């Protein structure tokens, strides 16, 4: 990598909002980042390192202890859908180019251009790659910028655009499907866009999907399922699970007449703890999520 592609620690701190002391601690204590060193010992960070810093920050903001982030990142990297015929560096460079185009349209608040780029993305990549590798990372960067520097308008613009397009897709797939999988957020544990993206991934499992409105009380899910009679109930959480969540999930599962499943980041974090229960953990990666849903509904995958 050329020296001009690397950034000093003060610039990384400015770009991410993470102070240099914390960056050095993440490196020394947890091995989360491994920057290049100059002959004089100064740290230099690549764009990939900066993306990793943002990912670490995102996990911590969702309540995951920094000591556990390394294992999560390693697992996420192991399922990245990279073609064996193309180097991962070239693939990531292509993702970055698409993100730059999206960001230019967002910065100009140009919905027509953004819609054109959005259509081209799906002509180039499968749905999970478009969201997991291109759109959601950019959405999270803008969300962090909003939280750190009060720059809200660009994130609101992109968030509203993506939500409207996913809702259109889900409505189009709903035709003629009487029984569907219900998808609901655990209150306060994910944003609406994350809920909709999860529903879109699950809809690729050749089942109908219905998204319940954000804010539905956990204790009323049994009543809702009695009325709707879904194929399954999928709860979505992208935060570190609170200690009583496994107990509450098991109690909910006993009251339902349909399978209960958990999706999102909390699903990965709770997978070992929920082993042997009746609750299916779908994970947080699009392709794996829909494969597990198919298998669980067919009774071919142990929860």
VENMO-V739466 format. One record per residue. N is the residue number from 0. RES is the residue in three letters. D_FIRST is the distance of its C-alpha to the first C-alpha in whole Angstrom. Layout:
n: (N:N)
res: (RES:RES)
d_first: (D_FIRST:D_FIRST)
This chain:
n: (0:1:2:3:4:5:6:7:8:9:10:11:12:13:14:15:16:17:18:19:20:21:22:23:24:25:26:27:28:29:30:31:32:33:34:35:36:37:38:39:40:41:42:43:44:45:46:47:48:49:50:51:52:53:54:55:56:57:58:59:60:61:62:63:64:65:66:67:68:69:70:71:72:73:74:75:76:77:78:79:80:81:82:83:84:85:86:87:88:89:90:91:92:93:94:95:96:97:98:99:100:101:102:103:104:105:106:107:108:109:110:111:112:113:114:115:116:117:118:119:120:121:122:123:124:125:126:127:128:129:130:131:132:133:134:135:136:137:138:139:140:141:142:143:144:145:146:147:148:149:150:151:152:153:154:155:156:157:158:159:160:161:162:163:164:165:166:167:168:169:170:171:172:173:174:175:176:177:178:179:180:181:182:183:184:185:186:187:188:189:190:191:192:193:194:195:196:197:198:199:200:201:202:203:204:205:206:207:208:209:210:211:212:213:214:215:216:217:218:219:220:221:222:223:224:225:226:227:228:229:230:231:232:233:234:235:236:237:238:239:240:241:242:243:244:245:246:247:248:249:250:251:252:253:254:255:256:257:258:259:260:261:262:263:264:265:266:267:268:269:270:271:272:273:274:275:276:277:278:279:280:281:282:283:284:285:286:287:288:289:290:291:292:293:294:295:296:297:298:299:300:301:302)
res: (UNK:UNK:UNK:UNK:UNK:UNK:UNK:UNK:UNK:UNK:UNK:UNK:UNK:UNK:UNK:UNK:UNK:UNK:UNK:UNK:UNK:UNK:UNK:UNK:UNK:UNK:UNK:UNK:UNK:UNK:UNK:UNK:UNK:UNK:UNK:UNK:UNK:UNK:UNK:UNK:UNK:UNK:UNK:UNK:UNK:UNK:UNK:UNK:UNK:UNK:UNK:UNK:UNK:UNK:UNK:UNK:UNK:UNK:UNK:UNK:UNK:UNK:UNK:UNK:UNK:UNK:UNK:UNK:UNK:UNK:UNK:UNK:UNK:UNK:UNK:UNK:UNK:UNK:UNK:UNK:UNK:UNK:UNK:UNK:UNK:UNK:UNK:UNK:UNK:UNK:UNK:UNK:UNK:UNK:UNK:UNK:UNK:UNK:UNK:UNK:UNK:UNK:UNK:UNK:UNK:UNK:UNK:UNK:UNK:UNK:UNK:UNK:UNK:UNK:UNK:UNK:UNK:UNK:UNK:UNK:UNK:UNK:UNK:UNK:UNK:UNK:UNK:UNK:UNK:UNK:UNK:UNK:UNK:UNK:UNK:UNK:UNK:UNK:UNK:UNK:UNK:UNK:UNK:UNK:UNK:UNK:UNK:UNK:UNK:UNK:UNK:UNK:UNK:UNK:UNK:UNK:UNK:UNK:UNK:UNK:UNK:UNK:UNK:UNK:UNK:UNK:UNK:UNK:UNK:UNK:UNK:UNK:UNK:UNK:UNK:UNK:UNK:UNK:UNK:UNK:UNK:UNK:UNK:UNK:UNK:UNK:UNK:UNK:UNK:UNK:UNK:UNK:UNK:UNK:UNK:UNK:UNK:UNK:UNK:UNK:UNK:UNK:UNK:UNK:UNK:UNK:UNK:UNK:UNK:UNK:UNK:UNK:UNK:UNK:UNK:UNK:UNK:UNK:UNK:UNK:UNK:UNK:UNK:UNK:UNK:UNK:UNK:UNK:UNK:UNK:UNK:UNK:UNK:UNK:UNK:UNK:UNK:UNK:UNK:UNK:UNK:UNK:UNK:UNK:UNK:UNK:UNK:UNK:UNK:UNK:UNK:UNK:UNK:UNK:UNK:UNK:UNK:UNK:UNK:UNK:UNK:UNK:UNK:UNK:UNK:UNK:UNK:UNK:UNK:UNK:UNK:UNK:UNK:UNK:UNK:UNK:UNK:UNK:UNK:UNK:UNK:UNK:UNK:UNK:UNK:UNK:UNK:UNK:UNK:UNK:UNK:UNK:UNK:UNK:UNK:UNK:UNK:UNK:UNK:UNK:UNK:UNK:UNK)
d_first: (0:4:7:8:7:8:12:14:17:20:18:17:21:22:20:21:24:24:25:23:25:25:21:22:24:23:20:23:26:24:21:20:17:14:12:10:13:13:16:18:17:16:14:11:11:8:11:11:13:15:16:17:19:21:22:23:25:26:28:29:31:32:34:32:32:28:29:29:26:24:26:26:23:22:25:24:21:23:25:22:23:21:22:21:21:18:15:14:11:13:16:14:13:17:18:16:18:21:21:20:24:26:25:26:29:30:29:32:34:34:36:36:33:32:34:33:29:31:33:30:28:30:31:27:27:29:31:29:25:26:28:25:22:22:26:26:23:23:27:26:24:27:29:28:27:31:32:30:31:34:32:34:35:32:31:35:35:32:34:37:36:34:37:40:38:38:41:42:41:42:46:45:45:48:51:53:52:55:53:50:47:47:44:44:42:43:44:41:39:37:37:39:35:34:38:38:35:36:39:37:35:39:41:39:41:44:45:47:45:47:45:47:47:45:47:49:51:50:54:55:52:55:57:55:54:58:59:56:56:52:51:49:47:44:43:39:38:34:35:36:39:42:44:47:45:46:49:50:48:50:53:52:52:55:57:55:56:53:50:47:44:41:37:34:32:36:37:34:35:38:38:39:42:43:44:47:48:49:46:43:40:38:34:32:30:31:32:33:35:37:38:39:41:43:43:45:47:48:49:47:44:45:45)
